[in-house]
């Protein structure tokens, strides 16, 4: 009979209903005192920062850590348990955040927790490895992990814990699952566990404390891994609450943190790879391409899959640093990411706090120059000639750090202006600029040609500019010969993926007789193209725009009409001259342009731009409401306060609600205009 009951318990799933029933009983199932192992190791744990507690139930450990000044989030599958946790926190005078969710479906984030605690949170075998991996990835540098759980030997004690062995843990299991962390303590011990009604005596437990090493403690890392670390930091930054950039004049850079948040949120919803920003990684959108972090799906439309073992290039005395505009980050067609992953440069995104510290160090370095054309810029030869005349010229070839700005032309100028503000604050002159020599006029960009057929002559993308600089630097900076060609070959996987994702025309498809005539006919009829509402991506040539007016301008331009012409010629299998009258051209344009526009998706930065514009509209409306608010205060009249849902009378000395009592909360809320304090 006892054996039958045990088998029934083993088959019983640990559902939300089961835990709700347990926590619905009077009192606290596991008491209100914190776990003993947690108390014994409190000196190892951080005293501030973001803390996550797994399977926290009624909140005893969460409330204790909140009382020590930590910002605590408790997650559990039981809403009843979390309700009791909030009441306990209120009684103890602390604040905790609760999340009712299944750990198997919870988004832990990346590098966003300073401490994670798991006390007797036993996981099903099928999801345990996945949750443990997500736990390790979500710790910040220096972050701590503390676990106490029952071992398989606990089955013979019958003093608590799950009745089936698959949810119990061993020392070896935790060491394997958290091998990327620095293990401080991992042992199996017998100890008395007296916690409420369900932990009632001598028990066999596994105790585990580990720490995520800081970047500088991880030893030498490759180009790609360092780039991935920087991406993780940007993703973690987007989850922080304080995302403002104080003192920044540019309207978009001043809200860089918000832009990053919207961008990364959109990227996750689209299932993009976080590193190459390619689309559609499959059904499990939490997965990514870094093989040593998460098992990546074999997705052909991903640059990381095309370059499983990329060749890392050495640049001698030349060092790279790329500063990305927040509204260029995670754009699939942006080549700037290759500066970091192939050339070994620093990858920095404006608005990420940890990146700002690195940027300030680079700006303070006397060897730093901007790779940017414009007035006052010099070629590499001119710069080297100046170095010969410097006092240190006898020491051989000087070091050169090139800071590269990634974004549109307007975004680049905004970044440069902010750089000059920072240099001025350091008491340093503006950064000098180095440009490519005139041979760039004879270069034809394969990336720009792919994105905008026929526009690549004399133009370069961000990464192509760096590759051409390597060509110029082979003599002056002792760059190994042929390095620039290797760099250009590193661009090919990205081109192949873009052509598959956006259905871009290949070079062979562009060889259509009289193509220019067809393009001209299409441009003539494009002026009457209907205006599309909202954010749209052109599924013909891959362009995305935040406003209907920008999309209209794109439809009338050569880039789009050339892509339509190539697609039309390819689909019809035309080998002879392509000639069409106005009406026929209008039909072609309508068939290849208007319909796909409503079926396509934007790039994450474009979604962020729209969200920022919406926020601006909301902020403008709030300012208007505030003006009306202040006007009403000056007139000492009654008006409606939306935040409180009551009509409030404002006088010169106090605030009185319709009930006739002084409302301290409402008074504080409007004291900015009437000076009242109740």
C-alpha positions in Angstrom: 0.0 0.0 0.0 2.8 2.4 0.9 4.7 1.4 -2.2 1.5 2.2 -4.3 1.2 5.6 -2.7 4.9 6.3 -3.4 4.5 5.4 -7.1 1.4 7.7 -7.3 3.5 10.6 -5.8 6.2 10.0 -8.3 3.7 10.3 -11.1 2.1 13.4 -9.8 3.3 16.5 -11.7 4.4 19.6 -9.8 1.8 21.9 -11.2 0.7 25.4 -10.2 -2.5 23.9 -8.8 -0.6 21.6 -6.5 1.5 24.5 -5.1 -1.5 26.7 -4.8 -3.2 24.1 -2.7 -0.1 23.8 -0.5 0.3 27.5 0.0 -3.5 28.0 0.6 -3.2 26.4 4.0 -3.0 28.5 7.1 0.4 29.7 8.0 3.6 29.3 6.0 4.4 26.0 4.5 8.2 26.4 4.9 8.2 29.1 7.7 9.1 32.7 7.5 12.8 32.5 8.5 15.5 32.5 5.8 17.3 29.3 4.8 20.2 28.4 7.1 22.6 27.8 4.2 21.8 31.2 2.8 22.5 32.8 6.2 25.8 30.9 6.6 27.1 32.2 3.3 25.7 35.7 3.3 29.2 37.2 3.6 30.1 35.8 0.1 27.1 37.5 -1.5 26.8 41.0 -2.9 25.3 43.7 -0.6 23.6 45.6 -3.5 22.3 44.9 -7.0 19.6 42.9 -8.7 18.7 39.6 -7.2 16.6 36.8 -8.6 15.1 33.9 -6.5 14.0 30.8 -8.2 10.9 28.9 -7.0 10.6 31.3 -4.1 7.1 30.4 -3.0 6.0 32.3 0.0 9.0 34.7 0.0 11.0 34.0 3.2 14.4 34.3 1.5 13.3 37.2 -0.8 12.1 39.3 2.1 15.4 38.6 4.0 17.6 39.7 1.1 15.4 42.7 0.5 16.0 43.8 4.1 19.7 43.8 3.3 19.3 46.4 0.6 19.1 44.1 -2.5 16.7 44.8 -5.3 14.8 41.5 -5.2 12.7 39.6 -7.8 11.0 36.4 -6.7 9.7 34.0 -9.4 7.4 31.1 -8.7 4.7 29.1 -10.5 2.2 29.7 -7.7 0.3 32.9 -7.6 -1.0 32.0 -4.1 2.5 31.6 -2.8 3.6 34.9 -4.3 0.6 36.7 -2.8 1.7 35.6 0.6 5.3 36.7 -0.2 4.1 40.2 -0.9 2.1 40.3 2.3 5.2 39.1 4.3 7.3 41.8 2.6 4.7 44.5 3.5 4.7 43.3 7.1 8.5 43.4 7.3 8.6 46.9 5.7 10.5 45.9 2.5 9.7 45.8 -1.2 10.0 42.8 -3.5 9.0 42.2 -7.1 7.1 39.0 -7.8 6.7 37.2 -11.2 4.3 34.3 -11.6 5.8 32.1 -14.3 7.1 28.7 -15.2 10.9 28.7 -15.1 11.0 26.7 -18.3 9.4 29.7 -20.1 10.9 32.6 -18.1 13.3 34.9 -19.9 16.3 35.2 -17.7 18.0 37.7 -19.9 21.7 38.0 -20.4 24.2 39.4 -17.9 21.5 41.2 -15.9 21.6 39.7 -12.3 24.1 40.3 -9.6 22.8 37.3 -7.5 20.6 34.3 -8.2 19.4 32.1 -5.3 17.8 28.7 -5.7 16.7 27.1 -2.4 15.1 23.7 -2.7 13.9 24.5 -6.2 13.9 21.1 -7.9 13.5 21.0 -11.6 12.2 18.3 -14.0 15.0 16.5 -15.8 13.7 17.6 -19.2 14.2 21.3 -18.6 16.9 21.4 -15.9 19.9 21.8 -18.2 18.2 24.5 -20.2 17.3 26.5 -17.0 20.7 26.0 -15.5 22.4 27.3 -18.7 20.0 30.3 -18.8 20.9 31.0 -15.1 24.6 31.0 -15.8 24.2 33.2 -18.8 22.1 35.7 -17.0 24.7 36.5 -14.3 26.7 39.7 -14.6 30.5 39.7 -14.4 31.3 38.9 -10.7 27.7 37.8 -10.1 27.0 35.1 -7.6 24.9 31.9 -7.7 23.8 30.1 -4.5 22.0 26.7 -4.6 20.8 24.3 -1.9 18.9 21.2 -3.1 18.2 17.7 -1.9 20.4 14.8 -3.1 19.3 11.4 -4.2 20.1 10.1 -0.8 17.3 12.2 0.6 14.8 9.5 -0.5 15.8 7.3 2.4 15.3 10.1 5.0 11.7 11.0 4.0 12.0 14.4 5.7 11.1 16.6 2.7 11.8 17.1 -1.0 10.4 15.5 -4.2 9.7 11.8 -4.1 11.3 11.0 -7.4 15.0 10.9 -8.0 15.0 12.7 -11.4 14.4 16.1 -9.7 17.2 15.6 -7.2 20.7 16.8 -7.8 24.3 15.6 -7.3 27.6 17.4 -7.0 28.7 16.2 -10.4 25.5 17.4 -12.1 25.9 21.0 -10.8 29.6 21.1 -11.6 28.8 20.0 -15.2 25.9 22.4 -15.7 27.8 25.4 -14.3 31.2 24.7 -15.6 31.5 28.2 -17.1 31.4 29.6 -13.5 34.1 29.7 -10.8 32.9 27.2 -8.2 33.6 28.4 -4.6 31.7 25.7 -2.8 30.2 22.4 -4.0 29.6 19.6 -1.5 27.0 17.0 -0.4 26.3 17.0 3.4 23.8 15.7 5.9 22.3 18.4 8.1 19.0 19.0 10.0 16.5 21.0 7.9 13.7 22.4 10.0 11.6 24.7 7.8 7.9 24.7 8.3 5.7 21.6 7.9 7.4 20.1 4.9 11.1 20.1 5.8 11.3 18.2 9.1 14.6 16.7 10.1 17.9 15.2 9.1 18.4 15.6 5.3 21.0 14.9 2.6 21.6 18.1 0.6 23.9 19.5 -2.0 25.3 23.0 -1.4 26.7 25.1 -4.2 28.1 28.6 -4.5 29.7 29.9 -7.7 30.7 33.1 -9.3 30.9 34.4 -12.8 34.4 35.6 -13.5 34.9 39.1 -14.8 36.1 39.6 -18.3 39.7 40.3 -17.3 39.8 37.1 -15.4 38.8 34.9 -18.3 42.2 34.9 -19.9 42.8 35.5 -23.6 39.6 35.6 -25.7 39.2 35.6 -29.4 37.9 38.4 -31.6 34.5 36.8 -31.9 34.1 36.0 -28.2 35.0 39.6 -27.2 32.5 40.9 -29.7 29.8 38.6 -28.2 30.7 39.8 -24.7 30.1 43.4 -25.8 26.7 42.4 -27.3 25.7 40.7 -24.1 26.5 43.9 -22.2 24.3 45.9 -24.5 21.5 43.4 -24.1 21.9 43.6 -20.3 21.9 47.4 -20.4 18.5 47.4 -22.1 17.0 45.6 -19.1 18.1 48.2 -16.6 15.7 50.8 -15.4 18.0 53.9 -15.5 18.6 54.3 -19.2 18.9 58.1 -19.6 22.0 59.9 -20.9 22.4 63.1 -19.0 23.9 66.1 -20.7 23.7 64.7 -24.2 22.3 67.3 -26.7 21.4 65.1 -29.6 17.7 64.1 -29.3 18.2 60.4 -30.1 21.6 59.9 -28.3 20.0 61.5 -25.2 17.6 58.6 -25.1 20.0 55.9 -26.2 19.1 53.5 -23.4 15.4 53.6 -24.5 16.4 53.1 -28.1 18.5 50.0 -27.1 15.6 48.7 -25.1 13.1 49.0 -28.0 15.7 47.6 -30.5 16.5 44.5 -28.4 12.9 43.9 -27.6 12.0 43.9 -31.3 15.0 41.7 -32.2 13.8 39.1 -29.7 10.3 39.2 -31.0 11.6 38.7 -34.6 13.8 35.8 -33.6 17.0 37.5 -34.8 20.5 36.1 -34.0 21.9 38.5 -31.4 25.3 38.6 -33.0 24.9 38.7 -36.8 21.3 40.1 -36.6 20.0 37.7 -39.2 16.4 36.8 -39.1 14.2 33.7 -38.2 16.2 31.6 -35.9 13.3 29.1 -35.5 10.6 28.6 -33.0 12.9 28.8 -29.9 13.7 32.5 -30.1 15.7 32.4 -26.9 18.4 30.5 -28.7 21.5 32.1 -30.3 24.5 31.1 -32.4 27.2 30.9 -29.8 27.8 27.2 -29.7 29.4 27.2 -26.2 26.5 29.1 -24.7 23.3 27.7 -26.2 22.6 25.0 -28.6 22.0 26.9 -31.9 19.6 25.7 -34.5 21.1 25.0 -37.9 19.6 28.0 -39.6 20.8 28.8 -43.1 19.8 32.5 -42.9 22.4 33.3 -40.2 25.9 34.7 -40.8 27.2 32.9 -37.7 26.3 29.5 -39.3 28.1 30.6 -42.5 31.2 31.4 -40.5 31.4 28.7 -37.8 35.2 29.0 -37.6 36.0 32.6 -38.9 39.6 33.5 -39.6 40.8 36.1 -37.1 43.1 38.7 -38.8 46.0 40.4 -37.1 46.6 44.1 -37.7 50.0 44.7 -36.1 50.4 48.2 -34.8 46.9 49.1 -35.9 44.0 48.8 -33.4 40.3 49.2 -34.1 37.4 50.5 -32.1 33.9 50.7 -33.5 31.3 53.0 -31.9 27.8 52.1 -33.1 24.8 54.5 -33.0 22.0 53.0 -30.9 19.6 53.2 -33.9 22.1 51.2 -36.1 22.7 48.4 -33.5 21.2 45.1 -34.6 20.5 46.2 -38.2 21.1 43.0 -40.3 22.7 45.0 -43.2 25.1 46.8 -41.0 28.7 45.7 -41.7 30.3 47.4 -38.6 30.0 44.3 -36.5 32.6 42.6 -38.7 35.2 45.2 -37.6 35.0 43.5 -34.2 34.4 39.9 -35.1 37.0 39.7 -37.9 39.5 42.5 -37.2 39.5 42.2 -33.4 38.3 45.8 -32.7 36.4 46.9 -29.7 32.6 46.9 -30.3 30.9 49.7 -28.4 27.3 50.9 -28.5 26.6 54.4 -27.5 24.3 54.4 -24.4 25.7 51.2 -22.8 27.3 52.3 -19.5 30.0 49.7 -19.4 30.9 50.6 -23.0 31.1 54.3 -22.1 34.0 53.6 -19.7 35.9 51.9 -22.5 35.1 54.7 -24.9 36.4 57.3 -22.5 39.7 55.3 -22.2 40.0 55.3 -26.0 39.3 59.0 -26.3 41.9 59.8 -23.7 44.6 57.8 -25.6 46.9 60.0 -27.7 47.2 57.4 -30.4 43.4 57.5 -31.2 42.3 59.0 -34.6 38.9 59.0 -36.3 38.5 57.2 -39.6 36.3 59.8 -41.2 36.5 62.0 -44.3 35.9 65.7 -44.2 37.6 69.1 -43.7 40.9 68.8 -42.0 41.3 65.1 -42.5 44.5 63.6 -43.6 45.5 60.4 -45.5 47.6 57.7 -43.8 50.7 58.8 -45.7 50.3 62.4 -44.5 49.7 61.2 -40.9 52.8 59.0 -41.0 54.9 61.9 -42.4 53.9 63.9 -39.4 54.9 61.1 -37.0 58.4 61.1 -38.5 58.9 64.6 -37.3 57.7 63.8 -33.7 60.2 63.2 -30.9 59.4 59.5 -30.5 59.9 58.7 -34.2 63.1 56.8 -33.4 61.1 54.1 -31.7 59.9 52.7 -34.9 56.4 52.3 -36.2 53.9 54.1 -33.9 50.7 52.6 -32.6 47.5 53.8 -34.2 44.0 53.3 -32.8 41.3 54.0 -35.3 37.9 54.9 -34.0 35.2 54.1 -36.5 31.7 55.5 -36.3 28.8 53.3 -37.5 25.5 54.6 -38.6 23.9 56.9 -41.2 25.7 60.1 -42.2 23.5 62.1 -39.8 24.1 59.5 -37.0 27.8 59.6 -37.5 27.9 63.4 -37.2 25.8 63.2 -34.0 28.3 60.7 -32.6 31.2 62.9 -33.6 29.7 65.9 -31.9 29.2 64.0 -28.7 32.8 62.7 -28.9 34.1 66.3 -29.1 32.1 67.3 -26.1 33.7 64.5 -24.1 37.2 65.4 -25.4 36.6 69.0 -24.4 35.6 67.8 -20.9 38.9 66.0 -20.7 40.8 69.1 -21.6 41.9 67.7 -24.9 41.6 69.1 -28.4 39.2 67.6 -31.0 40.2 64.2 -32.4 42.1 64.3 -35.7 40.6 62.5 -38.7 42.2 60.1 -41.2 40.6 59.4 -44.5 41.1 56.9 -47.3 43.2 58.1 -50.3 41.7 58.9 -53.7 41.9 55.2 -54.8 38.6 54.7 -53.1 36.9 56.4 -56.1 37.8 53.3 -58.2 36.5 50.8 -55.6 33.1 49.2 -56.2 31.3 48.1 -53.0 29.8 44.6 -53.3 27.7 45.3 -50.2 26.2 48.6 -51.4 25.7 47.1 -54.9 23.8 44.2 -53.3 21.6 46.5 -51.3 21.3 49.2 -53.9 22.0 47.9 -57.4 24.3 50.1 -59.4 25.2 52.4 -56.5 28.4 50.8 -55.3 30.9 52.6 -57.5 33.1 54.9 -55.4 31.2 54.2 -52.2 32.1 52.0 -49.2 30.4 50.5 -46.2 31.8 50.8 -42.7 33.7 47.5 -42.9 34.8 47.9 -46.4 36.4 51.3 -45.5 38.4 49.5 -42.8 39.5 46.8 -45.2 40.7 49.4 -47.7 42.6 51.2 -44.9 44.4 47.9 -44.3 45.5 47.9 -48.0 46.9 51.4 -47.5 48.6 50.4 -44.2 50.5 47.4 -45.5 53.7 49.4 -45.9 53.3 52.2 -43.4 52.0 50.1 -40.4 53.6 46.7 -41.4 50.3 45.0 -42.0 50.8 41.5 -43.4 50.3 41.6 -47.3 46.9 40.4 -48.4 45.2 41.1 -45.1 42.7 43.4 -46.7 41.7 40.8 -49.3 41.1 38.3 -46.4 39.0 40.9 -44.8 36.9 41.4 -47.9 36.4 37.7 -48.2 35.0 37.8 -44.7 32.2 39.9 -46.0 31.0 37.2 -48.4 28.9 35.2 -45.9 27.0 38.3 -44.9 26.3 39.0 -48.6 25.0 35.5 -49.2 22.7 35.7 -46.2 21.3 39.1 -47.1 20.6 37.9 -50.6 18.6 35.0 -49.3 16.8 36.9 -46.6 15.9 40.0 -48.7 15.8 38.3 -52.1 18.4 40.7 -53.4 19.4 40.4 -57.0 22.8 38.7 -57.7 25.3 40.0 -60.1 24.3 37.5 -62.8 20.6 38.5 -62.5 21.5 42.2 -63.0 22.7 41.5 -66.6 19.5 42.3 -68.4 19.5 44.1 -71.7 18.0 47.6 -71.7 17.7 47.4 -67.9 18.1 51.2 -67.6 15.1 51.8 -69.9 12.9 49.6 -67.8 14.1 51.3 -64.6 13.3 54.7 -66.1 9.8 53.6 -67.0 9.2 52.3 -63.5 10.5 55.5 -61.9 8.1 57.5 -64.1 5.0 55.6 -62.9 6.3 55.3 -59.3 5.2 58.9 -58.6 1.6 57.7 -58.4 2.3 54.9 -56.0 -0.1 54.7 -53.1 1.1 55.8 -49.7 1.4 53.0 -47.1 0.6 53.7 -43.4 2.9 52.8 -40.6 6.3 51.1 -40.6 7.1 49.1 -43.6 9.9 47.0 -45.1 10.2 46.7 -48.8 10.3 42.9 -49.5 11.8 43.6 -52.9 15.1 45.3 -51.9 15.1 45.0 -48.2 14.8 48.7 -47.2 12.9 49.6 -44.1 11.5 53.0 -43.2 9.8 54.5 -40.2 7.4 56.9 -42.0 5.1 56.7 -45.1 6.9 59.6 -46.6 10.3 57.9 -46.5 8.8 54.8 -48.0 7.2 56.9 -50.8 10.6 58.5 -51.5 12.1 55.0 -51.6 9.5 53.7 -54.0 10.3 56.5 -56.4 14.0 56.0 -56.2 16.4 54.1 -58.4 17.3 51.4 -55.8 13.7 50.1 -55.6 12.9 50.4 -59.3 16.1 48.6 -60.3 15.3 45.8 -57.9 11.8 45.6 -59.4 13.2 45.5 -62.9 15.6 42.7 -62.2 12.9 40.7 -60.4 10.5 41.2 -63.3 13.1 40.2 -65.9 14.2 37.2 -63.9 10.7 35.9 -63.4 9.8 36.3 -67.0 13.0 34.8 -68.2 13.7 37.7 -70.5 16.8 37.5 -72.6 16.0 40.1 -75.2 15.4 43.9 -74.8 13.0 45.0 -72.1 10.6 47.7 -73.4 7.3 48.6 -71.9 4.8 51.4 -72.2 3.5 53.5 -69.3 0.5 51.4 -68.6 2.5 48.2 -68.7 5.1 49.7 -66.4 2.4 50.7 -64.0 1.1 47.1 -63.9 4.6 45.8 -63.3 5.2 48.3 -60.5 1.9 47.5 -58.9 2.5 43.8 -59.0 6.0 43.9 -57.6 5.7 46.8 -55.1 2.4 47.5 -53.6 1.3 44.1 -52.4 4.5 42.9 -50.7 4.7 46.1 -48.7 1.9 45.0 -46.3 3.4 41.6 -45.8 6.9 42.5 -44.6 8.7 43.3 -41.4 10.9 46.1 -40.2 14.4 46.1 -38.8 14.7 46.3 -35.0 16.3 49.8 -35.1 13.3 51.1 -37.2 10.9 49.7 -34.6 12.9 51.6 -31.9 12.7 54.8 -33.9 8.9 54.5 -34.2 8.6 53.8 -30.4 10.8 56.8 -29.6 8.7 59.0 -31.8 5.5 57.8 -30.0 7.2 58.5 -26.7 7.9 62.1 -27.9 4.3 62.6 -28.8 3.3 61.3 -25.4 5.8 63.6 -23.7 4.5 66.5 -25.7 0.9 65.7 -24.6 2.1 65.4 -21.0 3.7 68.9 -21.2 0.5 70.3 -22.6 -1.5 68.7 -19.8 1.0 70.1 -17.3 0.5 73.6 -18.6 -3.2 73.3 -18.3 -2.6 71.9 -14.8 -0.5 74.9 -13.7 -3.0 77.3 -15.2 -5.8 75.7 -13.2 -3.6 76.0 -10.1 -3.1 79.7 -10.6 -6.8 80.2 -11.0 -7.5 78.2 -7.8 -10.2 76.2 -9.6 -11.4 72.7 -9.6 -10.1 70.3 -12.2 -9.7 66.6 -12.9 -6.4 64.8 -12.0 -6.2 61.7 -14.3 -3.5 60.1 -12.1 -5.8 59.9 -9.1 -9.2 59.6 -10.8 -10.7 62.4 -8.6 -11.7 66.0 -9.0 -9.4 68.0 -6.8 -9.6 71.4 -5.3 -6.3 73.3 -5.3 -5.7 76.2 -3.0 -2.6 78.0 -2.0 -1.8 75.9 1.1 -3.3 72.5 0.7 -5.1 70.0 -1.4 -8.6 68.8 -0.5 -10.3 65.8 -2.1 -14.1 65.7 -2.5 -14.3 63.7 0.8 -13.1 66.8 2.5 -9.9 65.3 3.9 -6.3 66.4 3.1 -4.8 64.2 0.5 -1.0 64.1 1.2 -0.3 62.0 -1.9 -2.2 64.3 -4.2 -0.6 67.3 -2.5 2.9 66.0 -3.2 2.0 65.3 -6.8 1.0 68.9 -7.6 3.3 70.7 -5.2 5.5 71.7 -8.2 3.0 74.4 -9.1 1.2 75.5 -6.0 3.9 74.9 -3.4 1.6 73.1 -1.0 2.9 70.6 1.6 0.3 68.6 3.7 
